[in-house]
Every structure is written in structure tokens, then in C-alpha cells.
Amino acid sequence: MASYDPIAEPPKARPDRFEGRAAIVTGGVSGIGLAIVHQLLRDGARVMVADVGEPGDDLVPDGVDAGRVEFQRTDVADQQAQEQLAAACVERFGSVDMLFNNAGITRITALHEMPTEQWDQVLAIDLTAVFLGCRAVLPQMIEQGRGAIVNTASTLGVMAQHKMSSYVAAKHGVVGLTKQIALDYGTKGIRCNAIAPGPTRTPNVARSYGPEEEMGGRGKYLLDTIALGRMAAPHEIAAGAVFLASDEASFISGVLLPVDGAHSVHTGPIWTQELYDEG
């Protein structure tokens, strides 16, 4: 029997895991968001997908009933759009059991050269949108007496990186907001957690660094900061996010879960004793 390859293959489908539950996934048409959508659908959930871009033919995995997924074009930085998204999920599926605040952008600019408009844009999409999304679903979750929120933070929610002040500030804010929601709404049956993805094979990363097998010096340095020696596949990040929303994590709330191949537990590249000896 062939062994399971966690790098090449998503986790095995569990159709009864989220049967009867509905989820919202922002930034859900590509990368980590799309991987979250796929796992939720394979595991029996109904999913409202939100994004500013159009979904591709890969939105619904093979073998999944397309009637369990709905797409709504959504600017997550817009309060009214977020409220409409939450309402649409309730109207279409009858509840909002899970919210994955996954949409985000990155800008690389030295702080003293950063236009105020760029700072505002990153904070609006990477932090304020998380607040808006949570606020939009919380009344429904309170009424239901249950709910699970998973926010996509970053390893840069606990660290810093050169010329990424707006992103770092936003992701630190996401971590703090996650803890506050967990504290304030735990007695309502609502859990709130965050994931901290490490470098992942997404279209955005490929545009910035090039394909993993063709990376130049900057990309090779990035790879050398990951103890496992490679980037994550999007479905590996999705597995952590979906776990936090599942019943297996029923007593986990207010945490930041690094899914990063030990990227965040050290400073700088990984060097072996052999390389030191050679140098």
C-alpha cells in the first residue's frame, strides 16, 4: 500500500466532520484560502467564498457537490460588504458556524518612504477587515450559542521583517484581536484562534520570489530560514486552520498556532556544523 505524502496530498476527506455546518472564507479563490475552502468542502461543510477576484474552475474539488459552495465578490475592507456577506451566508445556508478571516496583502517599503495611503491600505485589509468580519458574524454566532473564528495572522505577528512595518503592525494586531475575542465571547460558546503560516507556495510568494525550484539569492535565503528546508504546500496551512475550527479543538481558544516548519523559532539561516567547518 502506498504511503500518504503530506506534502503532495491534502488530508484524507472526512465528509461527516462538518456536516450541517456553514463557513465563510475570505480570500478564498487562491492560495491558502482556496486550500481552506477545499478541505472544508471535502469534510462536509457548506462554504461561502469571498474575494475581490473571480473564482477559477478549481473552486470546487472533484467529487464535491457544487451546491455546497457559494461565491460572493467582497471587499473585506468595506463594512457594508462584510455585513452583506454574513447575511448571505445565513440566508443561503441557515447559519454561520465558522469564519476564516484569510484575505490579506503585503507591501514592502521602508517606513520613512511609505505613503500614508499604503499604510492605510495594508491596515484596512489585514487588520480592520478582521474586525469587520468578526463583528458581522458575532451576533449570529451568539444567537446560535456556538461558533469558531480562525484568523490568518503570520509568523510576522510575533516577529519583524525588514521594510514590512505596515504588515508587521497589522499581523501583531490580528494576534491581539484574536485573544480579545476569545476572552470576551468564550462564555457565548464562541472560540477564536489564529494561525501563523510560514513561507508557503502561493501565487503571491511565487510572484515575489519566483518558483521554489528557480529562486535566486533572496529566495534561497528565505528557504534557509525554514528548519524543514522547504516551503509549505497551501493544504498544509489549511489543515492547521481547519483543525482550529473543528471539534477536535473544542477546548482551544485564544491561541496563535504556528504552521511554519519551525521558521519562527530561531534567528537567521539554518547552518549545519559541517557548513561551519567548511567555512
C-alpha positions in Angstrom: 0.0 0.0 0.0 1.4 3.4 -1.0 2.1 5.7 2.0 0.4 9.1 2.4 2.5 12.0 1.3 1.5 15.1 3.3 3.5 17.4 1.0 1.9 16.3 -2.2 -1.6 15.3 -1.0 -4.2 17.1 1.2 -5.5 15.2 4.2 -8.0 12.4 3.5 -11.6 13.6 3.2 -13.8 13.3 6.3 -17.3 14.0 4.9 -19.0 13.9 8.3 -16.6 16.3 10.1 -18.5 19.5 9.4 -21.8 18.0 8.1 -24.6 20.6 8.5 -22.2 23.5 9.2 -21.6 26.6 7.2 -18.3 28.6 6.9 -17.2 31.9 5.4 -13.7 32.0 3.9 -12.3 35.4 2.8 -9.6 35.5 0.2 -10.9 32.1 -0.8 -10.2 31.9 -4.5 -6.4 31.2 -4.4 -3.5 30.1 -2.2 -4.2 29.3 1.4 -7.8 30.5 1.2 -8.6 28.1 -1.6 -7.0 25.3 0.2 -9.2 26.0 3.3 -12.2 26.0 1.0 -11.3 22.7 -0.5 -10.7 21.0 2.9 -13.9 22.3 4.3 -15.9 21.1 1.3 -14.2 17.7 1.4 -15.1 17.5 5.1 -18.8 18.1 4.6 -19.1 21.9 5.2 -21.1 24.4 3.2 -18.9 27.3 2.2 -19.4 30.9 1.4 -16.3 32.1 -0.5 -15.5 35.8 -0.5 -12.8 37.5 -2.6 -12.3 40.6 -4.8 -11.1 38.3 -7.6 -13.2 35.9 -9.6 -13.0 32.2 -8.7 -11.4 29.8 -11.2 -12.5 26.4 -12.4 -10.7 24.9 -9.4 -13.0 26.4 -6.7 -14.9 23.2 -6.2 -12.8 20.0 -5.8 -13.6 16.9 -7.8 -16.4 14.8 -6.3 -17.9 17.6 -4.3 -21.5 18.9 -4.8 -21.2 22.4 -6.2 -24.4 23.3 -4.4 -22.5 23.4 -1.2 -20.4 26.4 -2.2 -21.4 30.0 -3.0 -19.2 32.8 -4.2 -19.8 36.5 -3.3 -17.5 39.2 -4.5 -16.5 41.1 -1.4 -14.2 44.0 -0.5 -13.3 42.9 3.0 -12.3 46.4 4.0 -15.9 47.6 3.4 -18.2 47.4 6.4 -21.4 47.0 4.4 -19.9 44.3 2.2 -18.9 42.3 5.3 -22.4 42.6 6.7 -23.9 41.5 3.4 -21.5 38.6 3.3 -22.6 37.4 6.8 -26.3 37.9 5.9 -25.9 36.0 2.6 -24.3 33.0 4.4 -27.2 32.8 6.9 -29.8 33.2 4.1 -28.1 30.6 1.8 -27.1 28.0 4.4 -29.0 28.9 7.6 -26.1 29.6 9.9 -22.5 30.9 10.2 -20.7 28.2 12.2 -17.1 29.1 11.1 -15.4 32.3 9.9 -11.9 32.2 8.3 -10.5 35.7 8.0 -7.9 34.9 5.5 -7.8 37.8 3.0 -4.6 39.9 3.1 -2.0 41.9 1.2 1.7 42.6 1.7 3.7 45.8 0.9 7.4 46.1 1.2 8.5 49.7 1.8 10.8 51.4 4.3 8.7 53.2 6.9 10.1 56.7 6.2 9.3 56.2 2.5 5.9 54.7 2.9 2.9 56.8 1.7 0.1 57.2 4.2 -2.2 55.6 1.6 -0.2 52.4 1.5 -0.1 52.2 5.3 -3.9 52.7 5.4 -4.5 50.1 2.7 -2.5 47.3 4.5 -4.1 48.0 7.9 -7.5 48.2 6.3 -7.3 44.8 4.6 -5.0 42.9 7.0 -6.4 44.2 10.4 -9.6 46.3 10.1 -11.2 43.7 7.8 -10.7 41.1 10.5 -12.5 43.3 13.0 -15.3 43.9 10.4 -15.7 40.2 9.6 -15.8 39.2 13.3 -18.3 41.9 14.2 -20.5 40.9 11.3 -20.8 37.2 12.3 -20.7 37.5 16.1 -24.5 38.4 16.5 -25.4 35.2 14.6 -22.9 33.1 16.5 -24.2 34.5 19.8 -27.7 33.6 18.8 -26.6 30.1 17.8 -24.7 29.7 21.0 -21.6 28.5 19.1 -19.1 29.5 16.6 -15.4 29.2 15.6 -13.3 32.0 14.2 -9.9 31.4 12.7 -7.8 34.5 11.7 -4.9 34.2 9.4 -2.0 36.0 11.1 1.6 35.3 10.2 5.0 34.5 11.7 5.3 38.3 11.4 2.6 38.5 14.0 5.3 37.7 16.6 8.4 38.8 14.8 9.5 41.7 12.5 11.0 41.8 9.0 12.9 44.4 7.1 10.7 47.1 5.3 7.4 45.4 6.3 6.3 47.8 9.1 2.6 48.0 8.0 2.2 44.2 7.6 4.0 43.5 10.8 1.9 46.0 12.7 -1.3 44.6 11.2 -0.5 41.0 11.9 0.5 41.8 15.5 -2.9 43.5 15.8 -4.6 40.3 14.5 -2.9 38.3 17.2 -4.1 40.7 19.9 -7.6 40.9 18.5 -7.8 37.1 18.4 -7.0 36.9 22.1 -9.5 39.6 23.0 -12.4 38.0 21.1 -11.6 34.6 22.7 -11.8 36.3 26.1 -14.9 38.3 25.5 -17.0 35.7 23.8 -15.9 32.4 25.3 -19.0 32.3 27.6 -21.1 32.5 24.4 -19.8 29.3 23.1 -17.5 31.1 20.6 -13.9 30.2 20.1 -11.3 32.4 18.3 -7.9 31.4 17.3 -5.2 32.4 14.7 -2.7 30.6 12.5 0.8 31.9 11.7 1.7 30.5 8.3 5.3 30.3 7.4 6.5 30.7 3.8 4.0 28.9 1.6 3.8 28.0 -2.1 1.2 30.5 -3.1 0.8 32.7 -6.2 1.8 35.8 -4.2 5.0 34.2 -3.0 5.8 32.9 -6.5 5.4 36.4 -7.9 7.7 37.9 -5.2 10.4 35.2 -5.1 9.9 33.1 -8.2 9.0 29.4 -8.3 10.6 27.5 -5.4 12.9 25.5 -7.7 14.1 28.6 -9.5 14.6 31.0 -6.6 17.6 33.4 -6.6 19.6 34.6 -3.6 16.7 36.3 -1.7 14.5 33.2 -2.1 17.3 30.8 -1.2 18.0 32.8 1.9 14.3 32.5 2.8 14.3 28.8 2.3 17.4 28.6 4.5 15.4 30.1 7.4 13.0 27.1 7.4 14.1 24.2 9.5 12.2 21.7 7.4 14.1 23.0 4.4 11.1 23.8 2.2 8.0 26.0 1.9 4.6 24.7 2.9 2.0 23.5 0.5 -1.2 25.5 0.9 -3.1 22.5 2.1 -0.6 22.1 5.0 -1.5 25.5 6.2 -5.2 24.9 5.6 -5.0 21.7 7.7 -4.0 23.8 10.8 -6.7 26.4 10.2 -9.5 23.8 9.7 -8.3 21.9 12.8 -8.7 25.0 14.9 -12.3 25.3 13.7 -13.1 21.6 14.3 -14.5 19.8 17.3 -11.0 18.3 17.8 -10.0 21.8 19.0 -13.1 22.2 21.3 -11.0 23.5 24.2 -8.5 25.5 22.3 -9.2 29.3 22.1 -7.1 32.4 22.1 -4.0 30.8 20.7 -1.7 31.5 17.8 -0.8 28.3 16.1 2.5 28.5 14.1 2.3 26.3 10.9 5.7 27.3 9.7 8.2 24.4 9.6 10.0 26.0 12.7 10.6 29.2 10.7 9.8 31.3 13.8 11.8 29.5 16.5 15.3 30.8 15.6 17.1 33.8 14.2 18.6 33.6 10.7 19.5 30.8 8.4 19.9 27.2 9.4 23.6 26.2 9.4 25.0 22.7 10.0 28.2 22.0 11.8 29.6 20.7 8.5 29.0 24.1 6.8 30.7 25.8 9.7 33.6 23.5 9.4 33.8 24.2 5.7 33.6 27.9 6.1 
